[in-house]
Amino acid sequence: MHIDPEDPRRRDLMRQAACVAGAWAASGALPAVAAGDVQHYPRSMLVDVHGQPWSTRQLKPAEPFLFNYPYTASPVFLIMFEREVPATELLTKDKQRYAAPAGVGPNRSIVAFSAICAHKLMYPTTAISFIGLRDGQRGEPAHVIHCCGDNSRYDPLHGGRVIDGPAPQALAAVLLEWEAASDRLYAVGTRGGEMFDAFFEKYAMKLEFETGSSLRKASGATVVVQPAASYSKQWRSCAV
């Protein structure tokens, strides 16, 4: 996919990649994943349940929302924080380096991550969710993404990196673009260790029953954003 260097919506992603590449060069480390580490998918605009463009003003700090991308059956956490979220250098379980993107939006504080746990592939369903945004424990960030299924804990302020538990890698980041003039958000791809192949293989029958369509049906031109509380009827608390 060709990226126009003059496109202002792409320029920030290129700047982040350049900054991380510079850090690798300065340390003498060569990245195992080059500039093409972004997995591009069709661009989807975030909208509300009425089909109206989703505004960043509808987000509240540390209140999780969800949408499905890049497939209709693959959920994504959308979170805004009170402070700017930096780009973070991370490794996949295959030891490939990549730059988890910085936050977008007016304060560069909005991030998105695949809601599929990198260990047991647990994910939010309409009935129940065992993975969600929760308060951090002592010595942790104020908010963590915690999977009750295996007690994996991820830091959404630093690329979704693993801070505890058996998960072998960070949550895959979902790339967002923000149009300042319209205050619209778009999902455009992913970066990091995707779990889609294993996810669709493990839950093939369950997902087809839930969605009633092809498992790998791509998200359309728009994707609906919902509060986490509305996405799943029950959010399990974790015994820690």
C-alpha positions as CSV (number, residue, x, y, z in Angstrom):
1,M,0.0,0.0,0.0
2,H,1.5,3.3,-1.0
3,I,1.8,6.0,1.7
4,D,1.8,9.5,0.5
5,P,4.5,11.3,2.6
6,E,2.5,14.6,2.1
7,D,-0.7,13.2,3.6
8,P,-1.0,14.8,7.1
9,R,-2.9,11.8,8.4
10,R,0.1,9.5,7.7
11,R,2.8,12.0,8.6
12,D,2.5,11.4,12.3
13,L,2.9,7.6,11.9
14,M,6.0,8.1,9.8
15,R,7.4,10.5,12.4
16,Q,6.9,7.9,15.1
17,A,8.6,5.2,13.1
18,A,11.6,7.5,12.3
19,C,12.0,8.4,16.0
20,V,12.1,4.7,17.1
21,A,14.4,3.8,14.2
22,G,16.7,6.6,15.3
23,A,16.8,5.1,18.8
24,W,17.6,1.7,17.5
25,A,20.4,3.1,15.3
26,A,21.9,5.1,18.3
27,S,21.9,1.9,20.4
28,G,23.5,-0.1,17.6
29,A,20.5,-2.4,17.5
30,L,19.0,-3.3,14.1
31,P,15.2,-3.7,14.0
32,A,14.1,-7.1,12.9
33,V,11.0,-5.5,11.4
34,A,11.6,-2.6,9.0
35,A,9.4,0.3,7.9
36,G,6.9,-2.2,6.6
37,D,6.0,-3.6,10.0
38,V,2.5,-1.9,9.8
39,Q,-0.2,-4.3,8.8
40,H,-2.5,-2.2,6.6
41,Y,-6.2,-2.9,6.4
42,P,-9.0,-0.9,4.8
43,R,-9.6,2.5,6.5
44,S,-12.7,2.5,8.7
45,M,-14.3,5.5,10.3
46,L,-15.5,5.2,13.9
47,V,-19.2,6.0,14.3
48,D,-21.8,5.8,17.0
49,V,-24.8,3.4,17.1
50,H,-26.7,5.9,14.9
51,G,-24.0,5.9,12.2
52,Q,-22.8,9.4,13.1
53,P,-19.1,10.1,13.1
54,W,-17.5,9.4,16.5
55,S,-16.0,12.5,18.2
56,T,-13.1,12.4,20.6
57,R,-15.3,14.6,22.9
58,Q,-17.4,11.5,23.5
59,L,-14.5,9.8,25.2
60,K,-13.8,10.1,29.0
61,P,-10.4,9.5,30.6
62,A,-9.8,5.8,31.4
63,E,-13.4,4.8,30.3
64,P,-13.0,1.9,27.9
65,F,-14.9,1.6,24.6
66,L,-14.9,-1.1,22.0
67,F,-15.3,-1.5,18.3
68,N,-14.6,-4.4,15.9
69,Y,-11.6,-4.1,13.5
70,P,-10.1,-5.2,11.1
71,Y,-12.7,-8.0,11.1
72,T,-16.3,-7.9,12.2
73,A,-15.6,-10.5,14.8
74,S,-12.3,-9.1,16.2
75,P,-12.9,-6.6,19.1
76,V,-10.7,-3.6,19.9
77,F,-10.3,-1.5,23.0
78,L,-10.5,2.3,22.5
79,I,-9.2,4.3,25.5
80,M,-8.4,7.9,26.2
81,F,-6.0,8.8,29.1
82,E,-5.4,12.0,30.9
83,R,-1.9,12.5,29.6
84,E,0.0,12.0,26.3
85,V,0.8,8.4,25.4
86,P,4.3,7.9,24.0
87,A,5.4,5.6,21.2
88,T,7.0,2.5,22.7
89,E,9.6,0.1,21.4
90,L,8.5,-3.5,21.9
91,L,9.2,-7.1,20.7
92,T,6.7,-9.7,19.5
93,K,7.0,-13.3,20.8
94,D,9.1,-14.0,17.7
95,K,11.6,-11.3,18.8
96,Q,10.6,-8.8,16.1
97,R,11.0,-5.2,17.0
98,Y,8.2,-2.7,16.3
99,A,7.1,0.7,17.5
100,A,3.7,0.7,19.3
101,P,2.2,4.0,18.1
102,A,1.8,7.1,20.3
103,G,-1.6,8.4,21.2
104,V,-3.7,10.5,18.8
105,G,-6.3,13.2,19.3
106,P,-6.2,16.7,20.7
107,N,-3.9,15.6,23.6
108,R,-2.2,12.7,21.9
109,S,-3.8,10.5,24.5
110,I,-6.1,8.1,22.6
111,V,-5.0,4.6,21.9
112,A,-6.5,1.3,20.6
113,F,-5.5,-2.3,21.2
114,S,-6.8,-5.6,20.0
115,A,-9.0,-7.0,22.8
116,I,-7.7,-10.6,22.1
117,C,-5.5,-11.8,24.9
118,A,-2.0,-12.8,23.6
119,H,-2.0,-16.0,25.7
120,K,-5.3,-17.9,25.8
121,L,-7.0,-15.6,23.2
122,M,-9.8,-14.6,25.5
123,Y,-11.9,-11.7,24.2
124,P,-15.0,-9.7,25.0
125,T,-18.3,-11.3,23.8
126,T,-21.8,-9.9,23.9
127,A,-22.6,-12.2,26.8
128,I,-19.5,-11.9,29.0
129,S,-15.9,-10.6,29.1
130,F,-13.0,-11.9,31.1
131,I,-10.6,-9.2,29.7
132,G,-11.0,-5.5,30.4
133,L,-9.6,-2.2,31.7
134,R,-9.1,-2.3,35.4
135,D,-7.4,-0.4,38.2
136,G,-3.7,-1.2,38.6
137,Q,-2.2,-2.7,41.7
138,R,0.6,-1.4,43.8
139,G,3.6,-0.6,41.6
140,E,1.6,-0.8,38.4
141,P,0.1,2.0,36.2
142,A,-3.2,3.5,37.4
143,H,-5.0,1.4,34.7
144,V,-4.1,-2.0,33.2
145,I,-5.8,-4.3,30.7
146,H,-6.3,-7.5,32.7
147,C,-7.3,-10.9,31.4
148,C,-8.9,-13.0,34.2
149,G,-8.5,-16.2,32.1
150,D,-4.7,-16.4,32.7
151,N,-4.0,-13.3,34.9
152,S,-2.0,-11.6,32.1
153,R,-1.7,-7.8,32.7
154,Y,-0.9,-5.2,30.0
155,D,0.1,-1.6,30.2
156,P,-2.0,0.5,27.8
157,L,0.1,3.6,28.4
158,H,3.1,1.9,27.0
159,G,2.1,0.0,23.9
160,G,0.0,-2.7,25.6
161,R,3.2,-4.2,27.0
162,V,3.0,-7.2,29.3
163,I,3.6,-6.2,33.0
164,D,2.6,-9.6,34.6
165,G,1.4,-13.0,33.7
166,P,2.1,-15.6,31.0
167,A,1.3,-13.6,27.9
168,P,4.2,-13.9,25.5
169,Q,3.9,-10.5,23.9
170,A,2.0,-7.2,24.1
171,L,-1.5,-6.7,22.8
172,A,-1.4,-5.8,19.1
173,A,-1.9,-2.1,18.6
174,V,-4.6,-0.8,16.3
175,L,-3.4,2.3,14.3
176,L,-5.7,5.3,14.6
177,E,-5.8,8.5,12.5
178,W,-7.4,11.7,13.8
179,E,-8.7,14.5,11.6
180,A,-8.4,17.6,13.7
181,A,-10.8,19.7,11.5
182,S,-13.7,17.2,11.8
183,D,-12.6,15.6,15.1
184,R,-13.1,12.2,13.4
185,L,-11.2,9.0,14.2
186,Y,-10.3,6.2,11.7
187,A,-8.8,2.8,12.2
188,V,-6.2,2.1,9.4
189,G,-4.2,-1.0,10.4
190,T,-2.3,-2.8,13.2
191,R,1.2,-3.0,14.5
192,G,2.8,-5.7,16.6
193,G,2.0,-9.4,17.0
194,E,-1.4,-10.1,15.5
195,M,-3.4,-13.1,17.0
196,F,-6.0,-13.4,14.3
197,D,-5.0,-16.7,12.7
198,A,-5.0,-18.5,16.1
199,F,-8.1,-16.6,17.2
200,F,-10.2,-17.7,14.2
201,E,-8.9,-21.2,14.4
202,K,-9.7,-21.6,18.1
203,Y,-13.2,-20.0,18.0
204,A,-14.3,-20.9,14.5
205,M,-17.6,-22.5,15.3
206,K,-18.4,-20.1,18.2
207,L,-17.7,-17.0,16.1
208,E,-19.7,-18.1,13.1
209,F,-22.6,-18.8,15.4
210,E,-22.3,-15.4,17.0
211,T,-21.8,-13.4,13.9
212,G,-23.8,-15.5,11.4
213,S,-21.3,-14.6,8.6
214,S,-17.9,-15.4,7.3
215,L,-15.3,-15.4,10.1
216,R,-12.9,-13.1,8.3
217,K,-15.5,-10.7,7.0
218,A,-13.6,-7.4,6.9
219,S,-14.9,-4.4,8.8
220,G,-16.6,-1.9,6.5
221,A,-16.2,1.7,5.8
222,T,-17.5,2.4,9.3
223,V,-17.2,0.6,12.6
224,V,-19.6,1.2,15.5
225,V,-18.1,2.3,18.9
226,Q,-19.8,1.2,22.1
227,P,-19.1,1.7,25.8
228,A,-17.5,-1.4,27.2
229,A,-20.4,-1.7,29.6
230,S,-22.8,-2.0,26.6
231,Y,-20.6,-4.2,24.5
232,S,-20.8,-7.1,27.0
233,K,-23.6,-7.8,29.3
234,Q,-21.3,-9.0,32.1
235,W,-17.7,-7.9,32.9
236,R,-16.1,-10.5,35.2
237,S,-14.0,-9.1,38.0
238,C,-10.7,-10.9,38.6
239,A,-9.7,-12.5,41.8
240,V,-6.1,-11.5,42.4
